[in-house]
Amino acid sequence: MGKRRPVVGCMPLWDEGKGSYWMLPGYMKMLEGGGVLPLMLPLTADETVLKECMDVCDGFLLTGGQDVSPSAYGEETVAECGTPCKERDRQDMFVLRHAVACDRPVLGICRGIQLMNVCFGGTLYQDLPTQHPSGVEHRMSPPYDRVVHEVEVLEGTLLYDIIGSGRIGVNSYHHQAIKALADGMESMAFSDDGLVEAVCMPGKRFIVGLQWHPEFLYATDESSRKIVRAFVESMRLE
């Protein structure tokens, strides 16, 4: 028997109307293409279950989805904020904190980067059109496997080392974003209107958040593939 593939625990998506949790195939195909075994976790705040998930998984993917509850960063909810799933917030934060504590790799996408920031004390713009209006297209229409704006990747950051470029094109589908960056997090890329587009946690093996969606770009975009390869390789260092 050969060496097993790394297992990545994927945070489940929640459909409140149907009372179900589910997964976008792009996340799974992206990870499968990177050579790992994706595993959708149950939606639960049961810490015993989540600790058992930690034992099974070599890394974690914080997926997109509902807005993070503003109560998690000490703000009143504005009218333009979406309905949160507080159970998802609790689950994602529990897994993230424990992954950081044991230096387990984590990749956060869209909501994932926002959740990372909130988890460690940062805040969010609850609605970009009303709180940070700009000419940059942050909430694109389908299809999502295309570039709608560019980001500047900072030299000397982990992302620059991974991609090898200072400016890349990205897709974009979000109405919230990082406002105040959490202590202990490092900004790695910005959009032209000044929004943080990528973060990491220095000193950790791989705690990386992206505001764009590599799961849609992965099939055709080399930068997305490089990021996934770096995430996968970080799980092979043990």
Protein Blocks (a to p, Z undefined) as FASTA:
>chain_A
ZZddddddddddddfknopacddfklmmmmmmnopacddddddfbfklmmmmmmmpgbdc
ddedddddfklnopacdfklccddfklmmmmmmmmmmmmmnopacddehjlmmmmmmmno
pacdfblklmmgcfbdfbdcddfkbcfbdcdddehiaklmmnopabdcdddddfbdcfbd
cehiacfbdcfkopafbdcdehiabdcddfbdfklmmmmmmklmmmmmmmmmmmmmZZ
